[in-house]
Amino acid sequence: MLRFIAPMIVLGMSLMSAIPAHALDDEERRLLQEIVKSTQQEFESKEQMYLNGKLYFGDVSDAARRLAEARLNLATSPAERLQLWEDMVKITAQAEQYAQASVHNGMGTTAELHQAHARHLEAQLGLYRTKRAMQTESTSGTVVRRCPTAPPRAHRRLAIHR
């Protein structure tokens, strides 16, 4: 029903920082795959608890953020990262519409709506930055790997409660 929440929050992946590109060795790939698997299970568990009214949206959002970060860290090509960001833009748009409907029906809070809107904007920013980096790479010949970094926890809370 709300399977779109994961990547949505997911992409609560707000800021992106450049790190040197490198091929993943076998151990690094194995560890990243385990992280993706574990965060996927965490997200699914928290999403179910949210749907049953036992968790707040922010708890699911944090799990989705970790899942998205893991997926982006595992992506080794610009095309993979671009596809992840494009998917997140679509998913976060759906989540924002869901949040609007929830507020309209009295089932959601305006804070959740603002959070969903911010997540959608963050996904758009991630997509824009990925496209810009790909253009820079194609013109300069250098490879830059971009991955999301979460803002400090206190800052996220302040942004949600504004």
Protein Blocks (a to p, Z undefined) as FASTA:
>chain_A
ZZmmmmmmmmmpmbdcddddddddfklmmmmmmmmmmmmmmmmmmmmmmmnopacfklmm
mmmmmmmmmmmmmpmbfklmmmmmmmmmmmmmmmmmmmmmmmmnopacfklmmmmmmmmm
mmmmmmmmmmmmmmmmmmnopacddddddddfklmmmmmmZZ
